[in-house]
Amino acid sequence: GGPGPRPDPVETLQEEAICAICLDYFADPVSIGCGHNFCRGCISRLWARAQPGPAASRPEQEEEEEEEEEEEEEEEGAAAWAAGGAQGGLYFEDYDEDVMEEDVEEEEDAEEEEEEEEEEEDEEQPPPARRRPGAVFTCPQCRKTFLQRDFRPNLQLANMVQIIRQLHPRPQRPGAGPGTVPAGVPAAPGAAPELCHKHQEPLKLFCEVDEAAICVVCREARGHKHHSVVPLDEVVQDCKNKLQSHLEPLRKQLEAVLKQKSSEEEKISVLREQMQAEMQELEADFEVLHRFLAGEQVQLLRQLQERHEALQARQRRNLSALEERSSALRRLIADAEAAGSKNGLQLLRDIKGTFIRCENIKFQEPEMVPVDVGKKFRNCFLQDVVMRKMEKVFSKVPQADVTLDPSTAHPRLSLSLDRRSVRLSERRPEPPAGSARSSGGAGGAGAGGGGAGRHYWEVEVGGRRGWAVGAARESARHRHKGGSSSSSSSSSSAPKREIWAVGTSGKKYQALSATEQTALAPGEQPRRFGVYLDYERGQLCFYNAESMSHIHTFHICCRERVFPFFRILAKGTRIKICT
């Protein structure tokens, strides 16, 4: 337990010749009030950025003072200008314009030369050692404060530094030697910590502002003096904890995706069974008409097959997307677990990208297909449609005797004598007193609507585009006929909830109701519509009455009677109920 080795005097002398700010030999050393020495350039730059003390004025206050000075100068100039104007000095009756211009040019040249000389002096000389209002200057070593920025040259120290430079051209920093580990190389578990490449000290701290590992010497340097610094081990542990918090939601998400994948596989099996059941039902429906409708049977089976194949294709795309999502989640979890197994700086270098991937991972939800979507293809009017298509040899649904009700028609509508045709009149007659017809458009309802059971009627449209045909509840029909002010005030919104229609107001066909607005794309422009109404099944179907091709089906739930509905939106359009 004897005394330790004595320090080398040469190394001690060399350390005394090193500036505490730049960690290099003194260049033009100066002494400050506390006795410490620094390079003139280092201490000048440091104090030039000195923070104001408690009594210091803020930058906003300095700007206000400068603005006040400028305002005072402007007021003085304005007063002098006004005084000169009052004495007649503003206007000269006899003056030489050339002389005035030469004087102005000489003054401008002189001002430019003075500005250039001042800029050159500012570049050559350091800022003058003057006190800024309220500034406090601090020694970077002992932290002693001064109210004035003042230092004096240390010639003896400068001479000593010149002698030391001749002995050792470069300063030798403590800890540097052949056995040091260069910074940037990750230390193996259990090995010595990495060293700072600048000070050759162990990297044990972490600057939260610069997000970099530093040593104890860096902590006291001006670059990190006022930064938030924590132990490196704590940062590493926090990163591992945060990584674990990301892994748990990812595992839960993977579990949910796998469950969803299993559910989609079950849906495919159900759809396959439904397809087989649909085909059996179609075969049973065509049994009665087999001798006449062999071609129609093949055609509808092909359409059904294509529909279910399209549904299965969508399901397969969903499965593929879910498989890709599960693979991506597995890869991300593996990368996150691999990153969590790293230690020290190696974890800090790679963890930010892992955090970003974990936080920003998003997938587009696949379009899920309901299991019962295949049921919508087959409708209860299959036999009726096919029979009507075959020259209407058979008819299972009687055609309703429908006429137009003039009491519900809009005043601008003109009805035929047999009440089966309507068009838009040219002039606008005043509505009769006591009537409360809808003001939302030129529309009306039909008489002879259906109650329970199945009903069918045909409507023909002609002329310009701008019409709608369909069905309305009896309550909507009463609103057209009612005469109270309360029913009139609600007529603009109530019929919308009780009408189902197909029509067009331009080039596009649409199916409209209170809960549905579907764009239609019929293969041809229908001019005659067949309307099927089935109370028991809650279906209202529209067909092209000429080709009996399906256009649209509404699924309704109605306990009231339903009547035909029509609306004309443009002149020249005509609607006719066919018999």
C-alpha positions as CSV (number, residue, x, y, z in Angstrom):
1,G,0.0,0.0,0.0
2,G,2.9,2.4,-0.8
3,P,2.4,5.7,-2.5
4,G,1.3,5.7,-6.1
5,P,3.6,6.6,-9.1
6,R,4.5,10.3,-9.2
7,P,3.1,12.2,-12.2
8,D,5.4,13.0,-15.0
9,P,6.5,16.7,-14.7
10,V,6.6,17.1,-18.5
11,E,3.0,15.9,-18.9
12,T,1.9,18.1,-16.0
13,L,3.5,21.1,-17.7
14,Q,2.0,20.2,-21.1
15,E,-1.5,20.0,-19.5
16,E,-1.0,23.6,-18.1
17,A,-0.5,24.8,-21.7
18,I,-3.8,23.4,-22.9
19,C,-6.9,25.6,-23.2
20,A,-9.9,24.2,-21.3
21,I,-12.3,25.3,-24.0
22,C,-10.7,24.0,-27.3
23,L,-8.5,21.4,-25.5
24,D,-5.5,22.5,-27.7
25,Y,-2.4,24.6,-27.0
26,F,-3.1,28.2,-26.1
27,A,-3.3,30.6,-29.0
28,D,-2.8,34.2,-27.9
29,P,-3.6,33.4,-24.2
30,V,-5.4,35.9,-22.1
31,S,-6.2,36.0,-18.3
32,I,-9.6,36.9,-16.9
33,G,-10.6,38.3,-13.5
34,C,-10.5,34.9,-11.7
35,G,-6.9,34.1,-12.9
36,H,-7.8,31.4,-15.4
37,N,-6.3,31.5,-18.8
38,F,-7.9,30.8,-22.2
39,C,-7.3,31.5,-25.9
40,R,-8.4,34.9,-26.8
41,G,-10.6,33.6,-29.7
42,C,-12.2,30.9,-27.5
43,I,-13.2,33.2,-24.6
44,S,-14.3,35.9,-27.0
45,R,-16.6,33.5,-28.9
46,L,-17.9,32.0,-25.7
47,W,-18.7,35.4,-24.1
48,A,-20.1,36.7,-27.3
49,R,-22.9,34.2,-26.8
50,A,-23.2,34.8,-23.0
51,Q,-26.7,34.5,-21.7
52,P,-28.3,37.5,-19.9
53,G,-28.4,37.5,-16.1
54,P,-31.4,37.9,-13.9
55,A,-31.6,41.6,-14.5
56,A,-30.8,41.4,-18.1
57,S,-33.2,42.7,-20.7
58,R,-34.8,40.3,-23.2
59,P,-34.2,40.5,-26.9
60,E,-37.7,41.9,-27.2
61,Q,-36.8,44.7,-24.9
62,E,-33.6,45.5,-26.9
63,E,-35.7,45.6,-30.0
64,E,-38.2,48.0,-28.3
65,E,-35.3,50.2,-27.3
66,E,-33.9,50.3,-30.8
67,E,-37.4,51.1,-32.2
68,E,-37.8,53.9,-29.6
69,E,-34.4,55.3,-30.7
70,E,-35.4,55.2,-34.4
71,E,-38.7,56.9,-33.6
72,E,-36.9,59.7,-31.7
73,E,-34.5,60.2,-34.6
74,E,-37.5,60.3,-37.0
75,E,-39.2,62.8,-34.8
76,E,-36.1,65.0,-34.6
77,G,-35.7,64.8,-38.4
78,A,-39.4,65.6,-38.9
79,A,-39.1,68.6,-36.6
80,A,-36.0,69.9,-38.4
81,W,-37.8,69.3,-41.8
82,A,-40.9,71.3,-40.6
83,A,-38.7,74.1,-39.2
84,G,-36.9,74.4,-42.5
85,G,-40.2,74.4,-44.4
86,A,-41.6,77.2,-42.2
87,Q,-38.5,79.3,-42.9
88,G,-38.8,78.7,-46.7
89,G,-35.9,76.3,-46.9
90,L,-37.9,73.5,-48.4
91,Y,-38.1,75.2,-51.8
92,F,-35.4,77.0,-53.6
93,E,-36.2,79.5,-56.3
94,D,-32.7,79.7,-57.8
95,Y,-30.5,76.6,-57.5
96,D,-28.3,74.6,-59.8
97,E,-29.7,71.0,-60.4
98,D,-26.3,69.7,-61.5
99,V,-24.6,71.0,-58.4
100,M,-27.3,69.4,-56.2
101,E,-26.9,66.0,-58.0
102,E,-23.1,66.1,-57.6
103,D,-23.4,66.8,-53.9
104,V,-25.8,63.9,-53.4
105,E,-23.6,61.5,-55.4
106,E,-20.5,62.6,-53.4
107,E,-22.4,62.0,-50.1
108,E,-23.5,58.6,-51.2
109,D,-20.0,57.6,-52.3
110,A,-18.6,58.8,-49.0
111,E,-21.2,56.7,-47.1
112,E,-20.4,53.6,-49.1
113,E,-16.7,54.0,-48.4
114,E,-17.3,54.4,-44.7
115,E,-19.5,51.3,-44.6
116,E,-16.9,49.2,-46.4
117,E,-14.1,50.4,-44.0
118,E,-16.3,49.5,-41.0
119,E,-17.0,46.0,-42.4
120,E,-13.3,45.4,-43.0
121,E,-12.5,46.5,-39.4
122,D,-15.2,44.2,-38.1
123,E,-13.8,41.2,-40.0
124,E,-10.1,41.9,-38.9
125,Q,-10.7,42.7,-35.3
126,P,-12.7,40.8,-32.6
127,P,-15.7,42.4,-31.1
128,P,-14.8,45.2,-28.6
129,A,-14.8,44.1,-25.0
130,R,-17.8,46.1,-24.0
131,R,-20.5,45.2,-21.6
132,R,-23.9,44.4,-23.0
133,P,-26.8,45.8,-20.9
134,G,-27.6,43.3,-18.2
135,A,-25.2,40.5,-19.5
136,V,-23.3,38.3,-17.1
137,F,-20.0,36.7,-18.2
138,T,-19.0,33.4,-16.5
139,C,-15.6,31.6,-16.3
140,P,-16.1,28.2,-17.9
141,Q,-13.8,26.6,-15.3
142,C,-14.6,28.1,-11.9
143,R,-18.1,29.4,-12.9
144,K,-17.3,32.8,-11.4
145,T,-19.3,35.6,-12.9
146,F,-18.3,39.1,-14.1
147,L,-20.4,42.1,-15.0
148,Q,-17.9,43.2,-17.6
149,R,-16.2,41.3,-20.4
150,D,-12.5,42.1,-19.6
151,F,-9.3,40.2,-20.1
152,R,-5.6,40.9,-20.4
153,P,-2.8,39.2,-22.5
154,N,-0.6,36.7,-20.7
155,L,2.8,37.1,-22.4
156,Q,4.7,34.7,-20.1
157,L,2.2,31.9,-20.8
158,A,2.5,32.6,-24.5
159,N,6.3,32.2,-24.3
160,M,6.0,29.0,-22.3
161,V,3.5,27.5,-24.9
162,Q,6.0,28.2,-27.7
163,I,8.7,26.3,-25.8
164,I,6.3,23.4,-25.1
165,R,5.3,23.3,-28.8
166,Q,8.9,22.8,-29.7
167,L,9.1,19.8,-27.4
168,H,5.7,18.3,-28.2
169,P,4.1,19.7,-31.4
170,R,0.7,18.1,-30.5
171,P,-0.8,18.0,-27.1
172,Q,-1.1,14.5,-25.6
173,R,-4.5,14.0,-24.0
174,P,-4.9,11.7,-20.9
175,G,-6.0,8.2,-21.6
176,A,-4.7,8.1,-25.2
177,G,-2.6,5.1,-25.9
178,P,-2.1,2.0,-28.0
179,G,-4.7,0.0,-25.9
180,T,-7.7,2.3,-26.5
181,V,-10.8,1.3,-28.4
182,P,-11.8,3.6,-31.1
183,A,-15.2,5.3,-30.7
184,G,-18.0,3.9,-32.9
185,V,-17.0,0.2,-32.5
186,P,-19.7,-1.6,-30.4
187,A,-18.3,-3.1,-27.2
188,A,-18.9,-6.8,-26.7
189,P,-20.8,-7.9,-23.6
190,G,-18.5,-7.8,-20.6
191,A,-15.8,-5.9,-22.5
192,A,-14.6,-2.4,-21.6
193,P,-16.9,0.4,-22.6
194,E,-16.2,2.4,-25.7
195,L,-14.1,5.5,-25.5
196,C,-14.8,9.0,-26.6
197,H,-12.9,9.7,-29.8
198,K,-12.2,13.3,-28.7
199,H,-11.2,12.8,-25.0
200,Q,-10.5,9.1,-24.8
201,E,-12.8,8.7,-21.8
202,P,-15.4,6.0,-21.4
203,L,-18.8,6.8,-22.9
204,K,-21.1,6.6,-19.8
205,L,-23.5,9.5,-20.4
206,F,-26.2,10.2,-23.0
207,C,-27.2,13.7,-24.1
208,E,-31.0,13.9,-24.6
209,V,-30.7,17.0,-26.7
210,D,-28.2,15.8,-29.2
211,E,-29.2,12.1,-28.8
212,A,-25.6,11.0,-28.6
213,A,-23.4,9.2,-26.1
214,I,-20.8,11.4,-24.3
215,C,-18.1,11.2,-21.7
216,V,-17.7,13.2,-18.5
217,V,-15.4,15.7,-20.2
218,C,-17.9,16.3,-22.9
219,R,-20.5,16.9,-20.2
220,E,-18.5,19.9,-18.9
221,A,-17.8,21.3,-22.4
222,R,-19.8,24.2,-23.7
223,G,-21.6,22.0,-26.3
224,H,-23.4,20.0,-23.6
225,K,-23.1,22.2,-20.5
226,H,-26.7,23.3,-20.5
227,H,-28.1,20.1,-22.0
228,S,-30.1,17.3,-20.2
229,V,-27.7,14.4,-19.6
230,V,-28.6,11.0,-18.1
231,P,-26.6,7.8,-17.6
232,L,-26.2,5.7,-20.7
233,D,-27.4,2.5,-18.9
234,E,-30.7,4.1,-18.1
235,V,-31.3,5.1,-21.7
236,V,-30.5,1.6,-22.9
237,Q,-32.9,0.1,-20.4
238,D,-35.6,2.6,-21.3
239,C,-35.2,1.7,-25.0
240,K,-35.6,-2.0,-24.2
241,N,-38.7,-1.3,-22.1
242,K,-40.2,0.7,-24.9
243,L,-39.4,-2.0,-27.4
244,Q,-41.3,-4.5,-25.2
245,S,-44.3,-2.2,-25.1
246,H,-44.4,-2.3,-28.9
247,L,-44.0,-6.1,-29.1
248,E,-47.1,-6.9,-27.1
249,P,-49.6,-4.9,-29.3
250,L,-48.0,-6.5,-32.4
251,R,-48.5,-10.0,-31.0
252,K,-52.1,-9.2,-30.3
253,Q,-52.6,-7.8,-33.8
254,L,-51.1,-11.0,-35.3
255,E,-53.5,-13.1,-33.2
256,A,-56.4,-11.0,-34.4
257,V,-55.3,-11.4,-38.0
258,L,-54.9,-15.1,-37.7
259,K,-58.5,-15.3,-36.3
260,Q,-59.8,-13.2,-39.1
261,K,-58.0,-15.4,-41.6
262,S,-59.6,-18.5,-40.1
263,S,-63.0,-16.8,-40.3
264,E,-62.5,-15.9,-44.0
265,E,-61.6,-19.6,-44.7
266,E,-64.9,-20.6,-43.1
267,K,-66.8,-18.1,-45.2
268,I,-65.3,-19.6,-48.4
269,S,-66.6,-23.0,-47.4
270,V,-70.0,-21.6,-46.6
271,L,-70.1,-19.8,-49.9
272,R,-69.2,-23.0,-51.7
273,E,-72.1,-24.8,-50.0
274,Q,-74.5,-21.9,-50.8
275,M,-73.4,-22.1,-54.5
276,Q,-74.3,-25.8,-54.6
277,A,-77.6,-25.1,-52.9
278,E,-78.4,-22.2,-55.3
279,M,-77.6,-24.4,-58.3
280,Q,-79.9,-27.1,-57.0
281,E,-82.7,-24.6,-56.5
282,L,-82.2,-23.2,-60.0
283,E,-82.4,-26.8,-61.4
284,A,-85.6,-27.4,-59.4
285,D,-87.1,-24.1,-60.7
286,F,-86.3,-25.0,-64.3
287,E,-87.7,-28.5,-64.0
288,V,-91.2,-27.4,-64.9
289,L,-90.0,-25.4,-67.9
290,H,-87.2,-27.7,-69.0
291,R,-88.6,-28.6,-72.4
292,F,-89.0,-24.9,-73.3
293,L,-86.2,-23.2,-71.4
294,A,-83.1,-25.4,-71.8
295,G,-81.1,-22.5,-73.2
296,E,-82.2,-20.1,-70.4
297,Q,-81.2,-22.7,-67.8
298,V,-77.7,-22.9,-69.1
299,Q,-77.4,-19.1,-69.3
300,L,-78.6,-18.5,-65.7
301,L,-76.4,-21.3,-64.3
302,R,-73.4,-19.7,-66.1
303,Q,-74.2,-16.3,-64.6
304,L,-74.6,-17.8,-61.1
305,Q,-71.3,-19.6,-61.5
306,E,-69.5,-16.4,-62.5
307,R,-71.0,-14.5,-59.6
308,H,-69.9,-17.1,-57.1
309,E,-66.5,-17.3,-58.7
310,A,-66.2,-13.6,-58.4
311,L,-67.1,-13.8,-54.7
312,Q,-64.5,-16.5,-54.2
313,A,-61.9,-14.5,-56.0
314,R,-62.6,-11.6,-53.6
315,Q,-62.2,-14.0,-50.7
316,R,-59.0,-15.3,-52.1
317,R,-57.7,-11.8,-52.4
318,N,-58.7,-11.1,-48.9
319,L,-56.8,-14.3,-47.7
320,S,-53.7,-13.2,-49.7
321,A,-53.8,-9.7,-48.2
322,L,-54.2,-11.2,-44.7
323,E,-51.3,-13.6,-45.3
324,E,-49.1,-10.7,-46.4
325,R,-50.1,-8.8,-43.3
326,S,-49.3,-11.7,-41.0
327,S,-45.9,-12.2,-42.8
328,A,-45.1,-8.5,-42.4
329,L,-46.0,-8.5,-38.7
330,R,-43.9,-11.6,-38.2
331,R,-40.9,-9.9,-39.9
332,L,-41.4,-6.8,-37.8
333,I,-41.7,-8.7,-34.6
334,A,-38.5,-10.7,-35.5
335,D,-36.6,-7.5,-36.3
336,A,-37.9,-5.9,-33.0
337,E,-36.8,-8.9,-31.0
338,A,-33.4,-8.9,-32.7
339,A,-33.0,-5.2,-31.9
340,G,-34.0,-5.8,-28.3
341,S,-31.2,-8.4,-27.9
342,K,-28.6,-5.8,-28.7
343,N,-26.7,-3.9,-26.0
344,G,-25.2,-0.5,-25.6
345,L,-24.7,1.8,-28.5
346,Q,-25.5,-0.8,-31.0
347,L,-29.1,-0.8,-29.7
348,L,-29.3,3.0,-29.8
349,R,-28.1,3.2,-33.4
350,D,-30.7,0.7,-34.7
351,I,-33.6,1.3,-32.4
352,K,-35.0,4.5,-33.9
353,G,-35.8,2.9,-37.2
354,T,-37.5,0.0,-35.4
355,F,-39.6,2.4,-33.3
356,I,-40.8,4.2,-36.5
357,R,-41.7,0.9,-38.2
358,C,-43.6,-0.3,-35.1
359,E,-45.5,2.9,-34.7
360,N,-46.3,3.5,-38.4
361,I,-47.2,0.0,-39.5
362,K,-50.6,0.2,-41.1
363,F,-52.6,-2.1,-43.4
364,Q,-55.6,-1.4,-45.6
365,E,-58.5,-3.4,-44.3
366,P,-59.7,-5.9,-46.9
367,E,-63.2,-5.6,-48.3
368,M,-65.1,-8.3,-46.4
369,V,-67.8,-10.2,-48.3
370,P,-71.0,-11.0,-46.3
371,V,-71.8,-14.7,-46.1
372,D,-75.3,-14.2,-47.4
373,V,-74.4,-12.0,-50.3
374,G,-75.1,-14.9,-52.7
375,K,-78.7,-15.0,-51.7
376,K,-79.4,-11.8,-53.5
377,F,-78.9,-13.3,-56.9
378,R,-81.8,-15.5,-57.0
379,N,-85.2,-13.8,-56.6
380,C,-88.6,-15.0,-56.1
381,F,-89.7,-13.8,-59.6
382,L,-87.5,-16.1,-61.5
383,Q,-90.2,-18.2,-63.0
384,D,-92.4,-15.2,-63.7
385,V,-89.5,-13.4,-65.5
386,V,-88.6,-16.4,-67.7
387,M,-92.3,-17.0,-68.5
388,R,-92.9,-13.4,-69.6
389,K,-89.7,-13.5,-71.6
390,M,-91.0,-16.5,-73.5
391,E,-93.8,-14.4,-75.1
392,K,-95.6,-14.3,-71.7
393,V,-97.1,-17.8,-72.3
394,F,-97.4,-18.2,-68.5
395,S,-98.2,-15.6,-65.9
396,K,-98.1,-16.5,-62.2
397,V,-98.4,-12.9,-61.0
398,P,-101.5,-11.0,-62.2
399,Q,-100.9,-7.6,-63.7
400,A,-102.3,-4.9,-61.5
401,D,-104.9,-2.4,-62.8
402,V,-103.1,0.8,-62.1
403,T,-104.2,4.4,-62.9
404,L,-102.9,7.8,-61.9
405,D,-104.6,9.6,-59.0
406,P,-105.2,13.3,-59.9
407,S,-105.6,14.3,-56.3
408,T,-102.0,13.5,-55.6
409,A,-100.6,14.9,-58.9
410,H,-98.5,18.1,-58.9
411,P,-100.3,21.2,-60.3
412,R,-97.9,21.3,-63.3
413,L,-98.7,17.8,-64.4
414,S,-101.2,17.1,-67.1
415,L,-103.1,13.8,-66.9
416,S,-104.8,12.1,-69.8
417,L,-108.5,11.3,-69.8
418,D,-108.0,7.6,-69.0
419,R,-105.5,8.6,-66.2
420,R,-102.8,6.3,-67.6
421,S,-100.5,8.9,-69.1
422,V,-99.0,12.1,-67.7
423,R,-96.7,14.9,-68.9
424,L,-95.3,18.3,-67.7
425,S,-97.5,21.2,-68.7
426,E,-96.0,24.5,-70.0
427,R,-97.6,26.9,-67.6
428,R,-97.8,26.8,-63.8
429,P,-101.4,26.9,-62.5
430,E,-102.1,27.9,-59.0
431,P,-103.0,25.0,-56.7
432,P,-106.6,24.7,-55.6
433,A,-107.5,26.2,-52.2
434,G,-107.1,23.7,-49.4
435,S,-104.8,21.4,-51.3
436,A,-101.3,20.5,-49.9
437,R,-99.5,18.8,-52.6
438,S,-95.7,18.2,-52.4
439,S,-93.6,21.1,-53.4
440,G,-90.4,19.0,-53.9
441,G,-91.1,18.3,-57.6
442,A,-93.7,17.5,-60.2
443,G,-94.7,14.1,-58.9
444,G,-97.7,12.0,-57.8
445,A,-99.0,8.6,-56.9
446,G,-101.1,6.0,-58.6
447,A,-104.5,4.5,-57.7
448,G,-105.2,0.8,-57.5
449,G,-102.1,-0.1,-55.4
450,G,-101.6,-3.5,-54.0
451,G,-102.1,-4.9,-50.5
452,A,-100.8,-8.3,-49.4
453,G,-99.5,-10.7,-52.0
454,R,-97.6,-10.3,-55.2
455,H,-98.2,-7.5,-57.8
456,Y,-96.8,-6.5,-61.1
457,W,-97.3,-3.4,-63.3
458,E,-95.4,-1.9,-66.3
459,V,-94.5,1.8,-66.9
460,E,-93.3,3.3,-70.1
461,V,-91.2,6.5,-70.2
462,G,-90.5,8.6,-73.2
463,G,-89.1,12.0,-74.3
464,R,-86.3,13.8,-72.5
465,R,-84.5,12.3,-69.5
466,G,-85.6,13.5,-66.1
467,W,-88.0,11.1,-64.5
468,A,-88.5,8.6,-61.7
469,V,-90.8,5.6,-61.3
470,G,-91.3,3.3,-58.4
471,A,-93.6,2.8,-55.4
472,A,-94.6,4.8,-52.3
473,R,-96.3,4.0,-49.0
474,E,-99.9,4.9,-48.4
475,S,-98.8,7.5,-45.8
476,A,-96.9,9.4,-48.5
477,R,-99.9,9.3,-50.7
478,H,-102.0,10.8,-47.9
479,R,-99.5,13.6,-47.5
480,H,-100.0,14.5,-51.1
481,K,-103.8,14.6,-50.6
482,G,-103.9,16.1,-47.1
483,G,-104.9,19.7,-46.5
484,S,-103.4,20.6,-43.1
485,S,-100.6,23.0,-42.7
486,S,-98.6,20.5,-40.6
487,S,-98.7,17.9,-43.2
488,S,-97.6,20.5,-45.8
489,S,-94.6,21.6,-43.7
490,S,-93.3,18.0,-43.4
491,S,-94.0,16.9,-47.0
492,S,-90.6,17.9,-48.2
493,S,-88.9,15.3,-45.9
494,A,-91.5,12.6,-45.1
495,P,-92.0,11.3,-48.7
496,K,-88.3,10.8,-49.0
497,R,-88.5,8.2,-46.3
498,E,-91.4,6.4,-47.9
499,I,-90.6,6.2,-51.6
500,W,-88.5,3.7,-53.6
501,A,-87.8,4.7,-57.2
502,V,-85.5,4.2,-60.2
503,G,-84.9,7.1,-62.5
504,T,-82.6,9.6,-64.0
505,S,-82.0,13.3,-63.9
506,G,-79.3,13.3,-66.6
507,K,-77.2,10.7,-68.3
508,K,-76.8,8.4,-65.2
509,Y,-79.5,6.0,-63.9
510,Q,-79.9,5.8,-60.1
511,A,-81.9,3.8,-57.5
512,L,-83.0,6.1,-54.7
513,S,-84.6,5.6,-51.3
514,A,-84.1,7.1,-47.8
515,T,-81.2,4.6,-47.1
516,E,-79.9,3.9,-50.5
517,Q,-78.5,5.8,-53.5
518,T,-77.0,3.4,-56.0
519,A,-75.7,4.2,-59.4
520,L,-77.1,1.8,-62.1
521,A,-75.5,0.8,-65.3
522,P,-78.0,-1.1,-67.4
523,G,-76.7,-2.8,-70.5
524,E,-79.3,-0.9,-72.5
525,Q,-81.5,2.2,-72.0
526,P,-84.8,0.8,-70.8
527,R,-88.0,2.6,-72.0
528,R,-90.5,0.2,-70.5
529,F,-90.1,-1.0,-66.8
530,G,-91.7,-3.9,-65.2
531,V,-92.2,-3.5,-61.4
532,Y,-92.7,-6.5,-59.1
533,L,-93.9,-6.1,-55.5
534,D,-93.9,-8.9,-53.0
535,Y,-95.2,-8.0,-49.6
536,E,-94.4,-11.3,-47.9
537,R,-90.7,-11.3,-49.0
538,G,-90.3,-7.6,-48.7
539,Q,-89.0,-7.1,-52.2
540,L,-89.6,-4.4,-54.9
541,C,-87.9,-5.4,-58.1
542,F,-87.4,-3.5,-61.4
543,Y,-86.9,-5.1,-64.8
544,N,-86.5,-4.1,-68.4
545,A,-90.0,-5.1,-69.5
546,E,-88.8,-5.7,-73.1
547,S,-85.9,-8.0,-72.4
548,M,-86.9,-9.0,-68.8
549,S,-83.3,-8.3,-67.6
550,H,-83.0,-7.4,-63.9
551,I,-82.2,-3.7,-63.1
552,H,-82.5,-3.3,-59.3
553,T,-84.1,-4.8,-56.2
554,F,-85.2,-2.9,-53.0
555,H,-85.5,-4.8,-49.8
556,I,-88.4,-3.1,-47.9
557,C,-90.3,-3.6,-44.7
558,C,-93.7,-2.2,-45.0
559,R,-97.0,-2.8,-43.1
560,E,-99.0,-0.3,-45.2
561,R,-100.3,-0.5,-48.6
562,V,-98.0,0.5,-51.4
563,F,-99.0,2.5,-54.5
564,P,-97.2,3.2,-57.8
565,F,-95.2,6.4,-57.7
566,F,-94.0,8.7,-60.6
567,R,-92.1,12.0,-61.0
568,I,-91.3,14.1,-64.0
569,L,-88.3,16.5,-63.8
570,A,-88.1,17.9,-67.4
571,K,-90.4,19.2,-70.1
572,G,-91.1,16.8,-72.9
573,T,-91.0,13.8,-70.7
574,R,-94.0,11.5,-70.7
575,I,-94.9,8.6,-68.4
576,K,-97.5,6.0,-69.3
577,I,-98.9,3.1,-67.4
578,C,-99.2,0.1,-69.7
579,T,-102.1,-2.4,-69.8
